[in-house]
Amino acid sequence: MEWFEDDTFWADFAGALFAPERLREARAWVATSPLLDLPPGTTVLDLGCGPGTYAVPLAERGARVTGVDLSGAMLDRAREAAQAAGLTVRLVRADMREFVEPHRYDEVVSMYTSFGYFADPAQNQLVLRNAWRSLVPGGRLLMDLFSKEIFARWAGTPKVVEVDGGSLFMRDTILDDWTRFRSDWTLVRGGTARHGFFEQFVYSAAEIRSMLAAAGFTDIVCFGGFAGEPYDNNAKRLVVQATRPREAEAGRP
């Protein structure tokens, strides 16, 4: 079983992965970001939606949202969050390597580095092709990533974060000549310790641009955050916007 297929990982570490601050941050960006200024009725696909961190605020703003995730535990949380807000969010349990609904969505979003999970590079490329196919011509993809450039400033020193009545110890290891990384987490709470890990690709802005172009996207722009700031040495995130052309290129999927 691959790490991302283990539902207990997502359930046990949800307090760290999806802390309340993240929900507040997501709501703030949905309300203020020029990159998320979507007209009511916009059809949105949230790939790797988790517990609805972005799916629910987008639905609150009038978008028609489909959230896709492989974790049943995360989808249960997303369903509860949507119901508590009195919203309708379509939730689908599926593998993003397989999920395609051609020409259905105006916007596809991939948040919190929910990309690069697969050890085979071709499978990560397939996720982008699936997103391209699911967009209507003229539709947009928005990706939020912890990029290679930013990760280089973060990695190297073990870290301790206080979370929900416990402490989370994190140690990162660079793999395959800065192609991938492994992050080992130990959550200590109430006299017990839970260990988990994840491995994924870490991409530079240039690498993501090349992958998006290979998938058929155009008008690829990199930002340093959701405010639309430049992607430079001050950037805290890599946020990439790309468009499926209105006239599909010959030979694209």
C-alpha positions as CSV (number, residue, x, y, z in Angstrom):
1,M,0.0,0.0,0.0
2,E,1.3,3.5,-0.9
3,W,1.5,6.0,1.9
4,F,-1.3,8.1,0.4
5,E,-3.7,5.1,0.3
6,D,-3.4,4.7,4.1
7,D,-6.6,6.4,5.5
8,T,-5.3,6.1,9.0
9,F,-2.4,8.5,8.1
10,W,-4.9,11.2,7.0
11,A,-7.1,10.7,10.0
12,D,-4.4,10.6,12.6
13,F,-2.5,13.6,11.3
14,A,-5.5,15.7,10.2
15,G,-5.0,18.0,13.2
16,A,-1.6,19.0,11.8
17,L,-2.4,18.8,8.1
18,F,-5.6,20.7,8.3
19,A,-5.4,22.9,11.4
20,P,-8.1,25.5,12.1
21,E,-5.7,28.2,10.9
22,R,-5.7,26.6,7.4
23,L,-9.5,26.9,7.2
24,R,-9.3,30.5,8.3
25,E,-6.6,31.2,5.8
26,A,-8.5,29.5,2.9
27,R,-11.6,31.5,3.7
28,A,-9.6,34.7,3.7
29,W,-8.0,33.9,0.3
30,V,-11.2,32.8,-1.3
31,A,-12.7,36.2,-0.2
32,T,-9.8,38.4,-1.3
33,S,-7.4,36.7,-3.7
34,P,-7.6,38.0,-7.3
35,L,-6.7,34.4,-8.4
36,L,-9.8,33.0,-6.7
37,D,-12.2,35.8,-7.8
38,L,-14.7,33.4,-9.4
39,P,-18.2,34.5,-10.6
40,P,-21.1,32.8,-8.9
41,G,-22.0,29.6,-10.7
42,T,-18.4,28.8,-11.7
43,T,-17.9,25.0,-11.9
44,V,-14.9,24.1,-9.8
45,L,-13.0,20.8,-9.4
46,D,-11.0,20.6,-6.2
47,L,-8.4,17.8,-6.8
48,G,-7.3,16.4,-3.4
49,C,-9.9,18.3,-1.6
50,G,-9.2,16.8,1.8
51,P,-11.7,17.9,4.5
52,G,-13.1,20.6,2.2
53,T,-10.7,23.4,3.3
54,Y,-11.1,25.2,0.0
55,A,-14.2,23.4,-1.4
56,V,-16.5,24.7,1.3
57,P,-15.4,28.4,1.2
58,L,-15.7,28.3,-2.6
59,A,-19.2,26.9,-2.4
60,E,-20.0,29.6,0.1
61,R,-19.0,32.2,-2.5
62,G,-21.4,30.6,-5.0
63,A,-19.2,28.2,-6.9
64,R,-20.6,24.8,-7.9
65,V,-17.9,22.6,-6.4
66,T,-16.9,19.0,-6.9
67,G,-14.3,17.7,-4.4
68,V,-12.2,14.6,-5.3
69,D,-10.1,12.7,-2.8
70,L,-8.9,9.2,-2.3
71,S,-9.4,9.3,1.4
72,G,-12.8,8.3,2.7
73,A,-12.0,9.8,6.1
74,M,-11.2,13.2,4.6
75,L,-14.4,13.1,2.4
76,D,-16.4,12.4,5.5
77,R,-15.0,15.5,7.1
78,A,-15.7,17.5,4.0
79,R,-19.3,16.3,3.9
80,E,-19.8,17.3,7.6
81,A,-18.3,20.7,6.9
82,A,-20.5,21.3,3.9
83,Q,-23.6,20.1,5.8
84,A,-22.8,22.3,8.8
85,A,-22.6,25.3,6.4
86,G,-25.8,24.4,4.7
87,L,-24.1,23.9,1.4
88,T,-24.2,21.4,-1.4
89,V,-20.7,20.1,-2.4
90,R,-20.4,17.1,-4.7
91,L,-17.8,14.8,-3.2
92,V,-16.3,11.9,-5.1
93,R,-13.9,9.3,-3.8
94,A,-11.5,8.7,-6.7
95,D,-7.8,8.5,-7.7
96,M,-6.7,11.6,-9.4
97,R,-4.8,9.5,-11.9
98,E,-8.1,8.1,-13.1
99,F,-10.7,10.9,-12.5
100,V,-11.6,12.7,-15.7
101,E,-14.9,14.4,-16.6
102,P,-14.2,15.9,-20.0
103,H,-15.2,19.6,-20.7
104,R,-17.1,19.9,-17.4
105,Y,-15.2,22.5,-15.2
106,D,-14.4,26.2,-15.6
107,E,-11.7,26.0,-12.9
108,V,-9.6,23.2,-11.4
109,V,-7.7,23.8,-8.2
110,S,-5.0,21.8,-6.5
111,M,-4.1,23.2,-3.1
112,Y,-1.6,22.5,-0.3
113,T,0.9,20.6,-2.5
114,S,-1.7,17.9,-3.4
115,F,0.4,17.2,-6.5
116,G,3.5,15.0,-7.0
117,Y,2.4,12.0,-4.8
118,F,3.3,9.3,-7.3
119,A,6.8,7.7,-7.6
120,D,6.4,7.3,-11.4
121,P,6.8,10.8,-13.0
122,A,4.5,9.8,-15.8
123,Q,1.6,9.3,-13.3
124,N,2.1,12.9,-12.0
125,Q,2.1,14.1,-15.6
126,L,-1.1,12.1,-16.1
127,V,-2.8,14.1,-13.3
128,L,-2.2,17.3,-15.3
129,R,-3.5,15.8,-18.5
130,N,-6.6,14.7,-16.7
131,A,-7.1,18.2,-15.3
132,W,-6.7,19.6,-18.9
133,R,-9.3,17.2,-20.2
134,S,-11.7,18.0,-17.4
135,L,-11.6,21.8,-18.1
136,V,-13.8,23.5,-20.7
137,P,-11.8,25.3,-23.4
138,G,-10.7,28.6,-21.9
139,G,-10.9,27.1,-18.4
140,R,-8.1,27.6,-15.8
141,L,-6.0,25.5,-13.5
142,L,-4.7,26.9,-10.2
143,M,-2.0,25.0,-8.3
144,D,-0.6,25.8,-4.9
145,L,2.8,24.2,-4.2
146,F,5.6,24.1,-1.7
147,S,8.2,24.4,-4.4
148,K,11.8,23.2,-4.6
149,E,13.2,26.7,-4.2
150,I,11.1,27.3,-1.1
151,F,11.7,23.8,0.3
152,A,15.5,24.4,0.1
153,R,15.1,27.1,2.7
154,W,13.0,24.8,4.9
155,A,14.7,21.4,4.7
156,G,17.7,20.3,6.7
157,T,16.8,21.1,10.4
158,P,14.3,18.9,12.3
159,K,11.3,20.9,13.5
160,V,8.8,20.7,16.3
161,V,5.3,22.2,16.0
162,E,2.7,22.3,18.8
163,V,-0.6,20.9,17.5
164,D,-4.0,20.2,19.2
165,G,-2.7,19.1,22.6
166,G,0.5,17.5,21.4
167,S,3.8,18.0,19.6
168,L,4.6,17.1,16.1
169,F,8.3,16.3,15.3
170,M,9.2,16.6,11.6
171,R,12.4,15.5,9.8
172,D,12.8,15.8,6.0
173,T,15.2,13.9,3.8
174,I,16.1,14.8,0.2
175,L,15.9,11.9,-2.2
176,D,17.1,11.3,-5.8
177,D,19.3,14.4,-6.3
178,W,16.6,16.8,-5.2
179,T,13.9,15.1,-7.3
180,R,11.8,13.9,-4.4
181,F,11.7,14.1,-0.6
182,R,10.6,12.1,2.4
183,S,9.1,13.7,5.5
184,D,8.9,11.6,8.7
185,W,6.4,12.8,11.3
186,T,6.0,11.7,14.9
187,L,3.0,13.0,16.8
188,V,3.3,12.8,20.6
189,R,0.1,13.3,22.5
190,G,-1.1,12.1,25.9
191,G,1.8,9.7,26.4
192,T,1.4,8.0,23.0
193,A,3.4,8.5,19.8
194,R,2.2,8.0,16.2
195,H,4.7,7.8,13.4
196,G,4.0,8.4,9.8
197,F,5.7,9.6,6.6
198,F,5.0,10.8,3.1
199,E,7.2,10.9,0.0
200,Q,6.6,13.0,-3.1
201,F,8.2,15.0,-5.9
202,V,9.3,18.5,-5.2
203,Y,9.2,20.8,-8.3
204,S,10.8,24.0,-9.2
205,A,8.8,26.7,-10.9
206,A,10.6,25.9,-14.2
207,E,9.8,22.2,-13.9
208,I,6.1,22.8,-13.3
209,R,5.9,25.2,-16.2
210,S,7.4,22.6,-18.5
211,M,5.0,19.9,-17.2
212,L,2.0,22.1,-17.7
213,A,3.1,23.1,-21.2
214,A,3.5,19.4,-22.0
215,A,0.0,18.7,-20.8
216,G,-1.4,21.3,-23.2
217,F,-1.7,24.4,-21.0
218,T,-0.8,27.9,-22.1
219,D,-0.7,31.3,-20.4
220,I,1.3,29.8,-17.5
221,V,2.1,32.4,-14.8
222,C,3.9,31.8,-11.5
223,F,3.1,33.8,-8.4
224,G,4.6,33.9,-4.9
225,G,1.2,33.7,-3.2
226,F,-2.5,34.1,-3.5
227,A,-2.2,37.9,-3.5
228,G,-0.6,37.6,-6.9
229,E,2.8,38.8,-5.7
230,P,5.9,37.9,-7.8
231,Y,7.5,34.5,-7.5
232,D,11.0,35.6,-6.2
233,N,13.3,35.1,-3.2
234,N,10.6,36.4,-0.9
235,A,7.9,33.9,-2.0
236,K,6.4,31.7,0.6
237,R,4.4,29.5,-1.8
238,L,4.4,28.8,-5.5
239,V,1.0,29.5,-7.0
240,V,0.7,28.7,-10.7
241,Q,-2.2,29.6,-13.0
242,A,-2.5,28.0,-16.4
243,T,-5.2,28.0,-19.1
244,R,-6.6,25.3,-21.4
245,P,-6.7,27.1,-24.8
246,R,-10.1,27.8,-26.4
247,E,-9.0,25.9,-29.5
248,A,-7.4,22.7,-28.4
249,E,-4.0,21.9,-30.0
250,A,-4.0,18.9,-32.3
251,G,-3.0,15.7,-30.7
252,R,-3.8,16.8,-27.1
253,P,-5.8,14.3,-24.9
